[in-house]
Amino acid sequence: MFLNCHSYHSLRYGTIPLDDLIKQAADCGVTAAALTDINTVTGIYDFIKGCEASGIKPLVGIEFRCSHKLRYIGLAKNAAGLAQMNRFLTDHNFSGNPLPEKAPKFESVYFIYTLENAPAQLGENEFIGIEPDQLGRLFMPELKKKISKMVILQPVVFRTKKEYNLHRILRAVDLNELLSKLGPEDCCRKSDMMMPEAELIGLYNDYPQIIQNTRCIIEHCNFQYDFESPKNKKHYTKNKAGDIALLTTLAEEGLVWRYGRHNAEAKARVEKELKVINDLEFSGYFLITWDIIRYSNSRGFLHIGRGSGANSIIAYCLGITDICPLELDLYFERFLNENRKSPPDFDIDWSWKERDVILKYIFDRYGYENVAFCGTNVEFKYRSIFREVGKVFGLPKDELDLLAKNPMKLHQTNSIVKLVQEYGMMLEKYPNMRSMHSCGILISEEPLTNYTPLEMPPKGFPIVLFDMHTAEDIGFEKFDILSQRGIGHIDDTVKLIEKNRGLRINIRDTSLSKNEQSANKFLAEGRTIGCFYIESPAMRGLLRRLKCDNYKTLVAASSIIRPGVAQSGMMKEYIFRHNNPSKFEYFHPVFEKELGETYGIMVYQEDVIKIALHYGGLSAADGDILRRAMSGKGRSKAALQKVKDDFFISAAAKGHPEALSQEIYRQIESFAGYSFCKAHSASYAVESYQSLYLKVHYPVEFMVAVINNQGGFYRTEIYVHEARMAGAVIHTPCVNKSGYETALYGSDIYLGFMHLQGLDSKLSQFIAFERGRNGVYKSLEDFINRVPMGIENIKVLIFIGAFRFTGKTKNQLLVQVSLLMNNFKPENRGLMLIEQPAKEFKLPVLERSVFEDAFDEIELLNFPISCSVFDLLQTRHRGDVMVRDLLKYHKKQVRMLAYLISTKQVPTKRGNMYFGTWIDNEGAYFDTAHFPDSLINNPFQGGGCYLLLGTVEIDYHFPTITISRMAKMPFIPDPRYSDSEKRYTTQHNIKQDVSSTHRQPYPQEHEINLPRHRMKF
């Protein structure tokens, strides 16, 4: 009998989590309830499931509000009614027009008005909701005659007095108002709570017509939803037969392309997959993905297909992925099997510059009615909670900052702060606003408004009002259309090579780069700065420890570096076995046969399936149930228990000892939740090779592309350093050579204006545009006449040397720009400079040292170009040992002078420690370890050069220096200033890359608990 219930999906209004709302209804003996969240249907599908499980009839609807004012409540009679309301709300979301005060005429929707805003004339499907405290007014003649159109209206917004206070806080947050300034019209009534259904009906006993009207609505509202059937677009062609015929043709053509005409193994695999795909009716999903890839290729875009989709040979033959599943023994069942109800899941990456073009194609090709992004519920987070709640209590900004930035134990203890903490903690995990999923797209068979209203965020693509988990529950599987800068690195490098050298590289041909000899050499030496996924200090260290010089080892490295695998101890064990193949025994012959490539260690998710299949005797599909359940994706504990029971029964039937099976299942449980999809690792490895191939053979072009895609793991300075080490000549920005991005001429690199601190970005882009339109700038005066730039921005360009082509010094240019611009109005710029050209003054030549230029560069770029950071040190000492000699100093103490690149904080059982990455005076990289006890007296003090004292430890070919002492070395005084304080401030602009991890400490070798010898029986 409750026709107007709100959950916390009534954003910044309702206070009750959905499950709690259903439980309360069950406790109150409610037989029917309607979820009518404000302007959304986010929770209706979970509500339906929860109510049906609790024996409650679910009704679904929407409470329509405009500018915080209630218009009417809509209840869907059926699916058509929900679709009508969804389309109605979508139209207003897209147009921005206010909702009409009178509800639209929908045959399949009941509309309920409050007594205050009911229209004079009511349609057949329109009613007036009467709240209990309004019953006393029904003696009035004008209301008495409308009783036949009245229903029970007992809104539900909160559960307790405390939650009513929370509701008021949410309203104040939503209205950006102080709590004390809220009016009665801004909040719900204090009576908007659920009560026992019998008690509610009893209040209306004097008005049986109202009770009957309410029951009639409940009886006629029969919205039902089929949670089992797929809702994605079913067919690419007109029907199932057409889809499988086209997919078969494409697969056979791709089979010849990838394998030639006589590969029996590949042909058998193609036929097997086609049967499963057809049986599960997923041909359309494959073809839609193929269609997107076909369009991408027609535009010359580079894409990377990754994730479990690479387990499919059909995906490989269609060009969706570039991973051969036969080469890596990838199980198709990991991607698709007869137990899987939801469609397969392809993850496809494009350059961040080209992704929007792909998105537009998808929306145009499949229709804006049928395509939308998944939504997300952005929850109240720790910092935002204290800022938002503290603000409505009237706390000033400095106190809000203290609350947001500090843990609760450090907060003040006054009464207001206690209230902020108390109600703030109630809001944790509450949805705060709706947003757009970063990459998940739904392509629906029916218009998406059959399921949800749509919203149009600033990005310009519509979103549904539920998240990816709800989407999966109700029958959708998203297409992941992703972007990453790594592809931009590759794509832009190829274009730069063609422009700079006249060579066209077909980087899409992975046989060119994968396992290429020179690339393998760089890989084994960890010379991978700038390369996708393999450039971080941790990854470069792993590559060196493994002497990784081939594709398959790189695939394994890409998996074991993942936090879960490393945290389980499998990374350490893998490194040991890789370097000591004679010092362990395979646990069982099955481990040697099936996991020999990874030394008997379950490195990949597919390994769980292999062991379940070949040792336990389970089917591959049951092995995937096991894998999904243990990685947190399985939803049925009963299904997992059945597979576990079957594992032991089948293992016993195969004659395996019980103790051995118990240990192997323990290992499966230990590894499954941590392991990484092998196909995903392989996809990463292929892209890493493409990057590395370009870095090895075209290093200058590659580094410019990395810089222009705004880098990767490191800051721009490091990629500039890499380019210089590769033979490039680095120039500061120049108005006649640079663009907004960095420009390359042969081996000369001119940094782009985008890197200058304090320079307006739009004007930065206009400089190159105007130069392309009307030719190079002839002088400073010519530049001022053509570019509408203020004096401060021009001074930035002067200080960075952007007008050095004029032959004048910076000091002379500063005087000249002042004479030209100090006393004139911008609107007269062109007129003044044309009619009254500036006079040429003979200016004295003021000598300027290279160090002054270097400090200008540090101020504007955060790093010097004119000289090395080492040249700016007060000391001439450069350390006793260089990186090239470290392998000779195992267990010996060394003293080195080095420039700090990055630091990473990691937890250990003794406290937080740091890893540092540095370069020496010769430009070579090395790594250091800083344990908690040494950091007490030798902390990091920001970016710059340090004198280091430590002991060299060589761990499987990779030297690390364990630091005992270090001290930051001072720069020379800034020669541009005479003021003693300012002479030492600019050097603080020198940066370092800082990262941290909050994982559990990695286990020690004795804690890994993976036997290196067979069990004795």
N, C-alpha and C positions, 0 to 999 in steps of 0.2 A: 504493500500500500504506500510505499515511499516512492514518489514519482520525480524527485528532484534531489538526488544524492551527488555530492561532490567528493572526489578523491583529491589527493595532492597534485593530480594532473590539471586541476583548475589552478593554474600557476599563480602563485602569490595570493591565493585566496583560500583554497581548501587545505586542510591540515591532516587528513587521514590517509595513510598509505593504503593502497588498494586491497591488499590481503587483509589488513585490519578492518577495513570497511565491511568486507564480506563476512569476516568472523563476527563482527558486532551484529550484523543483520541476522546471522544464524542464532546467536545468543539471545536476540530479541524475538525469536520466533517469527521472523519476517518470511512471508511466503512468496512475495514478489517485490522487486526493487529495480529502480531505473537509475543507471549511471548517466548523469547529464552534466559532464564537465563543461567548463566555460569555453565556448568556441573551439572545441576539439573533441576528437574521438580516440585520443591516445590510448586510454585504458580499457576500451570496451571489449577487446578480444580476450584479455586476461580476465576481465570481469565475467564474461560469459562462461569461461571455463571454471572459474572459481565458484560462481553461483550454482552451476549445474552439479558440481561436486558436492555442494552443501545443501542440495535440495531446494534451492531458491529459484524462482522463475526470473531470468534476467530480462530487463527491458533496456534498450539503448537509445540514447538521444543526445541532444546538445542544448545547453543553455546559451542562448544568443544574447550577447551583451555588446553594447556600442558605447565607447567613451566611458567605460565602467558602469554604465546604466543597463539594468536588465530590460530586455525587450520582450522575450517570450521563451518558453521552453518547448522544444520539439521532441516528440517521441516517435520512433520509427515503428510502423505497423509490420514492416517486412523489409527485405533487402532493398526493394525499390524506394522505400521511404528514406532509408539511410542515404542512398545515392542522391535523392532529391535534395536533402539537407546539405550533403557534402558539396554538391555542385553550386548550390545557392551561396554557401559560405566561401567557396573558392572564388566565385565571381567577385565578391566584395573584398576578399583578401588581395586579389590581383588589381582591382580597379582603385582601391582605396576609398571608395564611396561608403558613406555611413549606412548601416543596416536600416531598412525601413521600420517605422514604428508598428506597422501592421504586417503580420506574417503573410508569406506568400500562400497561394492556394495550391496545396499539394494533396493529392488524393490518398497517398500512403503515409501521411504524417498527422499525428494529433498535435495541436498547438495549445499550450496552456499559458494564459496571462495571469499576472498577479491582479489582485483586486484594484490596485492603484492605477494600473496602466491598461486595463481592459478596454477595448473599443466599444462603441455603442452597439454595433451590430456584430454578431458572432456567426461565423460560418459553421457548417455541419461538423467539421472536425476541430472546432475551436471551443475551448472551455476556459472558465475562470477558476483559478486555484484559490481555495479558502483555507487560510491557516487557522489553527485552533483558537488563537486569541482574537480572531475576527468574527467568530460565530455569533457573538453578541450583537453584531450590527445587522444581522439578517432579518430583524423585525422591520427594518426600514422598507417601505413599499417598493422603492426603485430597485432594491436588491432582492427582495423576496420573490419578485416575479422572474428573477434570473436563476433561481435555485436549480432549475432543470438543466442548466448549463454549467453547474459547478462541480468541482472535484476536490478531494482531500489534497492539500498541499502542505506537507511538513518537510521543509528543506533540511538537508543534513550537510553540515559544513565542518563540525568539530565534535569532539567527544566529551571533553571535560572543561572546567573553568580555565585551567592552565592552557589548554589548546585554544580556547577563545582568545586568551591574551596573545598566543602565538599567531592566531588569525589576524589580530589587529596589527601586530608587528609586520606581518607579510603585507598587509594593505598599506602600511606606511612606507615600506620598502618600495612597493609597486608605484605609489603615488609620489615618491621622493619627498615625503613630508615627515615632520616631527610627529611622534606618537601623540603628543599632547594636542596637536592641531587637527586630528581626525574628527570628522563629524559623524553623526549617526548614519547618514546616507552613504558613508564610505565603507561601512562594515555590514556584516550580516547581523541578524537579530540574535540576542542572547539565548533565544529558544530554538535555534536551528540545529537541533540534535536529534539523534535517533532515540526512540523509546520502544518498549514492547509493542508489537503490532496490535494486540488485543486492547491495550490501553489507548492507543491512537484511535482505533475504531470506536471505542466506547465514548470518546469525546464528541463523536458525530451521531450518537444514537438518536438524537432528536431530528436528524435530517437524513432519513434512509435514502432519499433520492441522491444525495451527494455520495453516500457510500456505494450505491448501485452504479452511479456514473463512473466512479473510480474503478470498480470491479469490471465494468464493461470495457474500459480502456485497457486494463491489464489483460483481459481475455482476448481482445482483438490485436494486441501487440505480440506478434510471434516472429520476431527476428531470429532466424537460424543461420548458422554459419558452418560451412563444410571446411573443417581444418585439414582434411586429408589431401584433397586434390591440389595439384600444382596450379599456381595462378600466373606464372610467367607466360610470356608469349609462347604459344604451343608450337606453331609451325612457321618456318621461314618461307616455304612454298605454300601451297593451298591446303595440304593435308599431310598425314603421316607417311603415306606411300611416296609422295613427291619428295619429302625431306630425306628419307633413307636412300632413295634413288640418287639424289644429288650428292648426298654425303658420300655414298659409295663411289660415285664417279670421281669426286674430288680426292678421296682417299687413295684410289687406284692411281690417279695421275701423280699424286704426291709420293706414292710408294716408288714409282719409277724414278722420280726426281731425287729422292733421298737415298734409295738403295739399289737402283738399277732394276733390271727385269727378272733376275734369277735368284733373289734372296728368299728362300723358302721360309726361313724363320720369321722374317718381317711380314711376309704375306700371311702366314698363319696367325700372327699376332693381330694384324689388321682385321682379318675375318672374325676373330674372337671378339675384338672390341666392338666391331660393328653390330654383332648380334646383341651384346649387352646394351649398347646404346639404343638400339631399336626396341628391344624388349622393355626398357625403362622409359621409352618415348622422350629421349633427350636429344634427338637429332637436331631439332630446331635450335636448341641452346648452342650446340657446336656450330651450326651454320650462321647464326647471328654473330657469334664471336668471329668466325671466319670472315664474314661480311665487313665487320669493323676493321679487321686486319687488312683486308683487301683495299679498303678505302685509304687506310694509312699508307700502304705501299704505293698507291697511286699518287699520293702527295709527296712521296719521297721521304716520309718520316721513318725514323728508327724506333722500333718497339722492342720490349723484352717481355716475353711470356714466361711467367715463373709460377711458383707454388706447385701444388699437387697436380695441376693440369699437365705438367711436364711428365707425369707418369704414363701419359697416353700417347701411343704411337700415332693415333689419328690426329691429335693436336700437332705432333711433329710433322706429319705428312701435309697438313693443311697450312703449315707455316705459322701457326699460333705460337709455338715454342720452337726453340732451337736445341732441345735436349733429346738425344737419342735414348729411349728407355732400354733398348737392347744393350747398348754399350755399358750402361750403369746398372743393369739388372733391376730396373724399376718396376714395381708391381702395379698393374693397372687397378687392382682391387683397392689400393691405397687411395685412388681417385674416385672410382666408381665400381659399385658391386651390387648384387641383387638385393642386399639388405638395406641399401641406401634409398630413402624416400625422397630426399631433396635433390635438386639438380646439382650437377658438378659446379665447381667454383674456380673460374679462371682469374688470376691476378695478372694484369697487363700494365706495364709501365711505358710511359712516353716521356720525352723531354718536358720539363715544366713550361717551356715556351710554346709547346705544340698541343698540350692536353686540351685546351679550350676548343681548338679546332675539331678535335676528335669528339668532344662532348656535343658540339653543335651539330655535327653530322648525325650522331645517334638520336638526338632529339628531333632533328628534321626528318630523318629516315623513318623513325618508328612512331613519331607523333607526340606532341606535347601532352595530349590527353592520356597517353599510355606510357610515358617515360617520366621518371622523377628521381631525384636523389633520396636516399634514406634520410630520415631525420635522426637527430640525437637529442637526448635530454641532458642538458648541461646542469649539473648538480651544484648546489651551494658547496663551495670548497672552504677550507679553513680560513684563508685570508679574506675571501669575499664575505664570509659569514660575519666576521667580527667588524669589518668595515661597514657592511650594510646595517647590521643590528645596532652597532654602536652609534651610527649616524642618526637613526630614528630616536635614540635616547638623548640625542643632542650633544654627544661628545665632540670636542674639537679635533681637527685633523691630526695634530701631533699625537694625541692620545689614541686615535684610530690607528695610526702607523705603529705605535708601540704594541697595541693589541694584535694587529695583523702579523707583525714580523717576529713576535716572540711566543714561545710556548706558554700555555696557560699558567704553569707554575711560576712564571716570572711576571704575570700580570699584577696590577694593583689589586687590593682587596676591599675596595669600597663597595657600597651597596649597588651602585649603578653597574660597575664592572661585573659584579656577581650575577646581576640580572642578564647582562649581555652574554655572559658565559652560559648561564642556565638555558636561555632560549636559543642561543646560537647553537649549542650542542644538539638541541631538539631538531634543528634544521639540517644537520649533517645527513647527506644522501637524499635530501629532498630535491626534486627538480626545481630549477630556478628559471630556466628559459629553454626554448627550443632552438636548435641549430641544425646545421647541415652536416651530414656524414662526409668525411673528407674524400671518399672515393666511391662509395657504394651506390650503384644505380639500379633501379628496378625497371624492367621492361615488361609490361603487363599485357595479357591477352585482352582483357576488358579495360574500359577506361578506369584509371586509378581512383576517380571520384566515386566509384562503386564501393570503395573501401575506406576512403578518408578524404577530408578536405585537403587542399594543397595550399601552401604558402609560397611566396616569391621573395626570397632573400635578395640582398644587394648583388650577389653574384650573377643573378639573371637566369638561373635554372630553378624550376619548382622543386619543392620538397614535400614528402608525405609527413604526416604528423605522428609517426611511430618510428621506433629505432630498428636496427638490423635484427635484433633478437625476436621482436614481435613479427617482423617481416617473415622470418623463417618459420615461426610458429603458424602463421596463417597461410603459408604456401608459396612464399616468394623466395627466390635465391638471387642475391644481388650480383651484378657484374662489377668487378672492381677495376675501375679506370683510374690508374694511379699516375703520379708524375715523380720524377726524381732528377736531381742535378747530374747524376752520373751519366745518364743518357745524353744530357745536354753537353757534357764534356766530350763524349765520343762524336756526337753529331756535328758539333761546332768545329772540332779538330779536323774532321774530314773536309769540311767546307774551307777551312783555313789552308789546308794542304793544297787543295785545288787552286785556291786564289794565290797563294804565296809561291807554290812550286810548279803549278800546272799539272799536278798528278791527281788522278782520280782513284781513290782507294775504295774498294768494295768491302767495307768493314762488316756488312751483313753476312758475307761468306765466312762463317766461323772457322772453317778449315784453314783460313789465312792466319788466324791469331792463336787458336787453341793449341797448346803444346808447342808453340813456335820456339825454336832453340834459344834465340837471344832473350825472349821473354822469360823462358824457364830459368835462365841464368840470373836475370834480375830478380825473379821471384825467390830463388834460393837465398839470395843475398839481402832480401828485404828492401830492395830499392824500388819501392812502390808508392811513394808520396804522390798524391793526386789521383790514384787509381781507385775505382769504386770498390768499397768494402774491404780493401786490403791495405789501406794506408795508415790506419791508427797505430800508435806505438805498440799496443798489445798484439795486433795482428802481424805487424812486421817482426816482432819478437818471436811469435809462434812460427812464422815462415822460416826464420833462421834456425830455430831449434829443430825443426823438421827437415831442414835443407830441402824444402819443398820445391821440386823441379819438374812437376808434371801435373796434369789435369786432375787425375783421380785423388792425388794427395791434397790438392787445393780444395776439391769438393769436400773432403773430410775436414780439412782445416776450417772451412767456412761453417761447418756444423759445430765442431767442438769448441769454437771460440764463443759460441752463444752462452749467455749467463747460466742457464739451467744446466747445460752439459758440463761446463767448467765447474760450477758449484757442486755438482755431484761427484767430482773427482775424476770423471772420465777423461778430461783433457790431460791431466797429469799422467794417467795410466796409458793413454794413447801415445803420448810423447815418449814414455819409457819403452813401450813395446816397439814403437817405430825405430828407435835407436838401438834397441837390444833385442832383436828378434830371436836370439837363442836362449834368452833368460826367462822364458815363460812357456807354459804348456797350454794348449787349447783345452778348455774345460770339458769338452765333449767333441767327438768327431763332427757332429753337426755344426758346431761353432767354427771349426776349421774350414769346413766345406762352404758354409753359407756366409760366414763373417770373416773369412780369411783376409779379405781386402782391408779390414779394419782391425786385424789381429785379435779377433774373437770378442771385440767390444761392441756393444749395441750403441752405435753412434747416431743412427738415423731412426726415425719412426718406422720406416719400412723393416728395420731389423726385428722389431717386435713381431711383425707379421711373419717374417721368415722363421723365427724360432718357434712361434706358435704352430706354424704349418709343418715344418720339417722335423722338429723335435716332439712337439705335443700332438701332432697328427690332426690339428684342427683344420678347417677350411680357411682359405685366405680371407673370405668374408667375415668369418668369426674372429680371425686375427685382427681385422680392422675394427671390429666392435671393441675388442680388447684395447687396441691402441687409442681409439677415440675416447673410451671411458677413462683411461688413465691420464690422458692429456687434458681432462676437464671438459671435453666436448660431448661425452656420452651423457644421456639424460636418464637412463634406466639402470638402477642398481640391480634390479632383478636380471636384466639381460647380461650384465657383467658377471653376476654370480653364476649364472648358467654356463657362460663361457669358461669361467674358472673351474667349475665342477667338471665340465667336459674335458678341459685340459688334463686334469689329473686322471680321469677315467681312461682317456685315450693314451696318455703317456704310460700308464700301467699296462694297458693292452699291448703296447709296443715293447714291453719288457723292461722299461726304465725303472731303476730303483726309486723308491718313494723319497728318500733323502735327497737324491740328485734332482728330482722333479721339484721338490720344495725349494731348493737353492736356486734353480733356474727361474722358477716363478718369482722368487724374491728379487732376482736381478731384473726381471721384466718390470715388476712394480717399481723398482728403484729408477729404472732408466726411462720408462715410457713417458712419464710426465715431463722429463727434461729434454728428451731427444728432439731432433729437428728434422723436418721433411727433407729427404735426400734430393728430391727433384728441386726443391727450393734452393738447397746448397749448390746444386749443379747449375741452376740458372744464374745464381750469383757468380759462380766461378767462370762461366762463359763471358759474362759482362766484364768481370775483372780482367780476363785475358784480352778482351777487345781494348780496354783502357790501357793495359800494360803494353800491348803491341804498339799502340800509337805513341806511348811515352818513350819506348825504347828507340823507335825508328824516326819519330818526328817530335822530339821532346819540346822544342820551342813552341811549335804550333799547339801541342797538347797543353802546355802550361798556360798559354794565353787563353785557351778555351776554358780551362779550369778557373782562371781568374775572372773571366767574363760571365761564368755561371755562378759567380759569388762563392767559389771555393768548395770545400768539403769539410773534412775534419779540422783543418787548420785555418788560420787567418791568412789574408792575402799575402802578407809579407813572406810567408814560407814558400808559397808558390812562385813569388818573384825571385826568391833565393834559388829555387830549383831551376828556374829558367836561366838565371845567370850562370849556374854551375853547368848548364847544358850548352853554354856558349853564346847566349843572347846578350846584347848590350841593352841595358835598362835606362830609359829616359823618363824624366818627370813629365807630366802632362804638357802638351804644347797646343795652342789654339789652331795651328796649321797642320798638325799631325794626328792629334788625339781625337777620339769621339767620346761619347758618353761612356762607352766601353773602351777597353784597352785595344790599341791598334798594333798590327805587326807589319813591318816592311823588311823583308829578308830576315835578317837576324836582329833587327832593331825593334825593340818593344817600347812603345809610348803608352804609359799608363793612362787610363781613362779618367775623365772628370768625375765619374761616380765615386772615386776613392778619396776625393778632397773633402776634408771636414769643413762644414760651414758654407759650402757652395750650393746655391739653389739648384735642385735637380732639373726643373723644367728649363731653366736658362742653360744648364749644362748640355742638355740635349739640343737646344736651339743653336749652340755654337757650331756644331758639325752640320746641322741642317742648313744654316745660312751659308756656310762655307761651300757646301755642295751646290747650293743654288746660285751663288754669285761669285764663286772663286775664293782663293786664299786671301787672308787678311794681309794687307801691305804694311800696316803700321798699327801702333796702339790707337792712333787717332781714327784710322779706318775701322778698327774693331769697335770703338765706342760709337761710331756713327751708325753701325749696322746691327749691333746687339744691344737691346734695351736692358742694360745691366747697371746696377748702382755702384757707387764708388767702393763700397766695402767688398763686394764680390770681385770687382776688378783687382783690388789689392790682393785678394787671395790668389788670383791667377798670377799676379806679378811676383808674389813671394815664392810661389812654387816654380817660377821660371818659365811660365807659359808664353812669354813674349821675348824669349832670348833670340829669336830670329831677327829682331830689330837691331841687334848689335849693341844695345844700350844696357847699362847695368841696372840692377833692381832699384838702386837709389835714384838714378836718373829717371826711371820710369815712374817712380812714386811721385817725384816732383812734377813730372809732366801730367800725370793723371789728375793731380790736385789743381793744376792750372786750367785744365780742360773742363773739370766738372764741379768744382767747389761752389760756383755762384751761378748755376743755371738750373732751369726747371726741366724736368723730364719731358714734358709735352713739347718743348722747344728744341729737343735734342738734334734732330735732323737739320732743322732750319739754322740753328746757331753754328753748327759745325761746318755747314756748307757755306754759309754767307760770311762767317767770321772765323776763318781757320786760325788755329792756335799758332802763336809765334814760336819760332824755334829759339830757345835760349841756350847759350853755351854754358853747360853745367860742369862743375869740377868733377873729375873722375875720383870717386871715393873707393879705395881698395876694399875688397871684400874677400874674406878667407873662405876656403871650402867648408870649414866647420860651421860658419854662419849659415851656409846653404843647407848643410846637414840638419841643423837645428830647425830651420824653416820646414824641412821635409818631415821631421819628427812631429812637429806641431800640426802639420796639415795632413800627413799620411799615416802617422803613428810609427814610421820607421824611416831610416835614412836611405837615400839613393846615391848621393854624391860620394860617400865613403862607407866603409864598414862600421858596424857598431864597435868593433874592437879598436878602430882608429880613434874613437872618442873617449877611450879610457885614459885615466891619468897615468896608469902604469903601462910600461912597455913589455912587461912580462906576459908571455903567452902560454904558460904551463910547461911542465916537464915532459909530458907525454901527449902524443896525438892519437886520434882514434885509430889510424891505420896500424898502430903498434899494440893495441889493447890485448890481442890474443896471446901476446908474449908475456903478459903480466898476471897470469892466473894466480890468485891467492896473494898477490903482492899489492903493497900500498902505492898509490899514484897521486900526483897532484896535477890538476888540470884547470885551465881557464876556459870557460864555456859560456855561451849565450843561451838563455833559457827559452825553449820553444813552448813546452806545455807541461802541466802538472795534472796528475790524477790522484784523487784521494780514494783509498779503498779501506774497508774494515779488516782488521785482523783480530785474533783473540787477545792480543796485547794492546789493542787500541787502534786508532786510525793511523795508517802509514801513507806515504806518497810515493808515486813513481814520477820521475822527471825525464823529459826528453830535451836534449841539448844539441848544439853544433859547436865544433871547435873552430879555431881560427882558419883552418883550411876548408871549412864548410861541410865537414862530415858529421853525421848524426851519431849520438850514443845515448844510452839510457842509464838512469840511476835509481837506486832504491833508498828511501829515507824512512827508517823505523822510528816508532814513537819516541824512544828514549833520545835519539839524536836530534829530533825536531824540537825538543824542549829548549835547547840552547842554540840551535842552528835552524831557525825557521826560514821559510821562503819570505822574501820581502818584495814581491812584485817582479815585473819584467825587468830584464837587464842581464848583465854579465856577472858571473860568480866565480870565485876561486874555490875549487872543490878538493877535498882530501878524502880518499876512500880506498876500499879494497876491491880489486877486480875479482868477480866471480863468473866463471865461464860455465854456463848451463846449456849443455848440448849445442855447442858451437856458437852460442850467443853470449857475448860479454855484457855484464851489468856491473856497475860500480856501487857498492854499498857505502853510503856516505857517512863519515864520522864527524866531519867538520865542513862548514862552508861559510863564505862571507860574500856579500854583494859588493862589487867593485864600483867606485865612484867614477862618473864621467867628468870630463874637463868642464869648467864653468862655461855656461852659455855665453859666447863672445858678443852676442847681440845686445846684452844688458850690462849696465854698470851697477845696478842695484843688486846687492849681494843675495837678497832673498830670491829674486827672479832668476838668478843665474843657475839655480839648481831645481827649478820647477818643471821645465820642459821635458827633462829626461823621464819624468813620471808618465809621459804619454807612451813610452815603450810598453807594449802589451805582452801578455802570455796567454796561451789557451788553457783554460781551466775546466776540468770535468771531475765528476765524482760518481760513485756508485753506492747504493744503499743495500746491496745484497748481503747475505750471510757470509762470513769468512769462508774462503776455500778450505777444504779439508787438507790435513797433512797426509803425507804418503801412507802412514800406518793406519789412517782413518778411512781410507777409500773402500776397504772391505770388499775388494774384488780378488778372489783367489787367483794366484798365478800358476797353480798346479792342480792337477786333477784330484777329485775326491777319491779316497780309498774306501773300498767296500769289502 
